[in-house]
Amino acid sequence: RYAKQLHALSKALGVPVIATESPRGVGDPSLGAFAEVLAQSDCVLLLEKRLDFTLKFGNAPTFKADARFMQIDSEATELKRSENALGSRLEMALHADLSSSMDALLHAAQSVPTKPQDASWLPWVNEAIAYRPNTWSTATSKTPNHAHPGRAMLALQAILDSHPDSVLVIDGGEIGQWAQACLHAPNRVINGVAGSIGAALPFATAAAFTKPGVPVVAVMGDGTFGFHSSELDTAVRYQLPFIGVVGNDACWNAEYQIQIREYGQERAKGCELLPSRYDQVALAFGGAGELVTDALDVLPAAQRLQAKGLPAILNILIEGLPAPNLKRS
């Protein structure tokens, strides 16, 4: 929403200005290896950003133990919460709204002829954010007739690159994290800090209505699809085309990974789903659909669905992997 202002502010200050949207906070895969460089920051300015669980409440090792903070927020209660959590580490707290604060900071930065800064810091942070393993583009699944989620997602970038105003909707658990790591678009909508799932199809329908003629790609998990699958009826009735991509691992994989991590493989229960034909559900509503079991077939299938000009479901059988945790070391 404030992309242009954030970019301008970063350029004027010579320091990174990062927007966080994910419930996984600084571990958001779309931020690459950002967590590595954040942990080396001496001072952090929070602009309308709560010092909450997504930032580990300012604690080490997410931040240096002696890292200093400044905060600007429109909610006085948030400033008080930060003061209680940080104590003397909170060096400045200002009660102001985001938009006017960014304008004031930008004006102040542009008014100063020279600014002391480490010229290597900003490109170094940007390099960390851009980091993705090269192996993803050729990764294969250990499960027969299933695609590697990273490679499958990378194949969809060509659809988003085909238009300067394309829309990317990301929903779901682990597959949503793979999509955030692998895909980008001029317009992106994700499920937000609360991490709720299920809105992909309504969001895709709304995006197609708002931006007619623009490619809309909505990535979701198989569990996600079940929440509002009947909205395909709405999209068909109003002739609103999009490509809904279902990463189908026949599992509530986010919960499954938590159970494995917390209790062990033998205690991972009640997370199974069937490898259902969600593509055929789309056909039943009058839309289009295809089933894919190989990452090499993802882009051709997506292009065929796009050419049909209908609400469509690309059902990709994927290996149920944990979300990527990006580290360069």
N, C-alpha and C positions, 0 to 999 in steps of 0.2 A: 504493500500500500504506500509506503514512503520510500520506495526503491531509489528514485532520483535524488531525493533529499539526502538519503543515507550515503549514496555514492559521492555527492557533492561535498558532504561534510568530511568524509574520509579523505578526499582529495585535498581539501583545504587544510585539514589538520595534519595530514601525513601519517595518520594512525588508522588501524582497522576499525571499522564501524560495522558490527555484526548483528543481524536480526536473528533472534531465536524464536522458533515457532513450534518445535516438536516437544512432546512429553519426555523425550529422551535427552532434552536439554543440550548441553555441549557435546553429548554423545550422538547427536543427530547425524546420521551418515551423510546427509547433504553438505555437512560442514567438514567432511574429510577428516584430516588429522588435526583439526583446530584445537582439540583438547590439549594436545601436546604443547602448543605455544601459549595457550591461555594460562597453563600452569607455571609459566615463566614470567608472567606479567607482574610488574611492580605496582601498577595502579590501574583500577578499572572504574569507568564511569557507567553507571546504570541509568539509561534513559527510558523512563516509563517501563522498566523491567523489574519485576519483583525479585527479591533475594529469596528464592524459593527452592523447592526440591530439584528443579532443573539446573540450578547452579550449586547444588549441594550446600545451600545456605552459606556460601562463602568459605567453606571449610577446606582444609588440606585433605587430599592432595590435588583436588580440582584447582585450588589456588595456592599460592605460596602462603605459608603460615603468617607471614608479616605483610602480605599484600594489602595495599590501602584501597579504599573505596570512596567514590563520590556518587551521589544519587540525585536525580531530578525526577519527581513523580507528582502526578496530579492528585494522588491520595495521601493525605497526611498520615494516615494509619500505616501505610507502607513504609514511610520514612521512619516512623517510630519502631516498627518491627525490625528494620535493618539496624537501627541504633541499639536495640536490645541484643541483637545477634552479634554485632560486630564491635560494639564498644568504641574504643578510641581509634579503631581501624577505619571507621567511617569519618572521613575528614571533612566532608561537606554534604549537606542535605538541603535541597531547595524544593519548595512547593510550587510547581508550575506545570503547565500542560506540555505535551510532547511537541506539537507543531511549532508553537512560538519559541520553545526552548531550542529546537534545532535551528530555527531562523536566527535566533540571537547568537548561538554558537558559531554558525556559519559566517555571520556578519563580523563577529569578533575575530575569527580566524583570518578572514580575508583582509581585515584592517591592520593586522600586524605584519610589517614588511618582512621580518625574518623570524623564524621559529626554531628553537633548539629541538632537534629531533634526530633520531638514528635513521638514516636514509634506507638502511637495509631491513628495518623492522617490518614495514608494510608489505614489501614483496615477499618477505620470508613467511609472513602469516598467510598471504594469498596463495603461496605455493603449498602450504600445509592444507589449506581448505580444498585446493584442487586435487590433492592426492587421491588416486584410486589405483589399486593393484592392476598391473598390466595383464595378469593372468585371467582376469574376469572375461576378457573378450574371447578366450579360447577354452574356458572352463567346461568340463563335461560332468554330467551327473553320475553318481555312483548307483543310482536307481535306474534300472533299465526302462527305456521308453518314457523317460522324464527329462525335462530340461533343467539345467542349472539356472537358478533364479536371476543371478547377476547377468549372465549372458543373454537370457531371454529379455530382460529389461533393456539392456543396451541396444538390442535390435530395434526397439520402438522409437529411438531418438530420431530416426530418419523421417518418421511421420510428423513429429513435432517440428522438425527443421524445414518442413515443406511449406510453411506459412509464417510470416513475420509476427503474427498475432495469435499463435496457437495456444491452446489451453491444456494444462496438465492437472488432473485431479488425482490425488493419492489418498487411499483409505486402507484400512486393514492393519494387521499386526506385523509379522515379520516381512511379508511380501511388500508391505508399504515402506519399510525401511530400505529394502533393496531398491525399490523404485526411487526413493529420495536420493539414494547414493548414485544411481545410474542415469537419471533423467533430469532434464531441465527444459523450461519453456518460458516465453515472455510472461505468461500468466500461469500462476501455480496456486492451487488450493489444496491444503492438506487438512488432516483431522484435528489439528491444533493441540495446544498444551494439555487439554483435558484427556486427549487420547481416545475419545469416543470413536466407535466404528459404525458403519452401516450407511453413511450418507453419500457414497460414491455415485450411485445411480441418480438420485435426485440432484446432486451437484452437477453431474454431467448433462442432465436434461436442462437444467437452468443455464449452464454455460452455452449449450447449443442454441437455446432461445435468445440469449443475450448477444451472442456473436455468430450470427448466421453465416454459413460459408467458411467457417474457420475450423480446422481440425481440432477435435476434442478427444483426448485420450484419458480414460479414467481407469486407474489401476486399483484393484481390490483383491481381497482374499476370498476364498470359497465360503468361509463363515460370514464375511461381510455381505456377500451377494444375497444371502437368505433374508436379510433384514427388510429390504425394500425392493425385491425383485419385481413386484407387480408394477413398479413405476415404469417398467418397459412398456406397459400398456399406454401410459401417458405420453411417452416419447414417440411411440408409433402413431397414436392418434393425432398428435400435433406435428408429425413429420420432422422430428428433431434428431438428426443423425449424430452419432458419436461411436467411438470404439471403447467398449467396456472390456478391460483385460482382467480376467480372473486367474490369479495365481493359485492353481488347484493342487494342494498337497494333501487333500483329504484329511485335514486336521485343523484344530484350533491351535495353530503352531506357536503363537505367542505364549499361550498358557502352558502348552506342552514343554516349551523350552524352560519356562520358570520352574515347572515341576521337576524336570531333570536336574536343573541347576541347584534347586533347594533340597530335593529329597532323594534324587537318584533315579536311574532308569526304571528300576523295578516298582517305583511308586508313581510313575507317570500314568495316570488313569483318567478315563472319561473325556479324552480330548479328540477322539477319532470321529471322522466324518467319512462319507462315501465319496469315491471319485466321480461325482455326479456329472451329467452332461448339461452343464449350464448353458452351453451353446444352443442346445435343443430347446431350452426354455425360451430363449430369445426368438427362435423360429416359431414356436407355438404362439407367441404374442404378435407375430407378423413382422418381426425384425429379421436380422441376419445373424449367423453364427458359424463358427468353425472350431474344431478341436485340433490342437497341436501338441505333439509329444517330443519335438526336437527344436532346439533353439534356432537352428538354421531355417526352419519353416515359419518362424514368427513374423518376420517382415513381409514375406510374400502373402501370408494369410491376412495380415493387417491391411495391406494394400488392396487386396481383393474386397475386403469388407468395406474399406473406405470408398471404393468405387461404386458400391451398391447404394450409397446415400441413405442408409437406414440406421436406426439404432441397432447396434451389433454387439455381440459378445464373442470375444476371442478367449477360448477356454484352454489355458496352457497347463498341462500336467507338469508340475515342478517337483524337484527334490525338496523335502522339508528341512531347510537349513536354518540355523539361527541368523538373526539380523547381523549384518557386517559391523564389526568393531574395528575401525580403521586406525592403524598405528604404523608408522614408518619404520620403527626399530625392529 
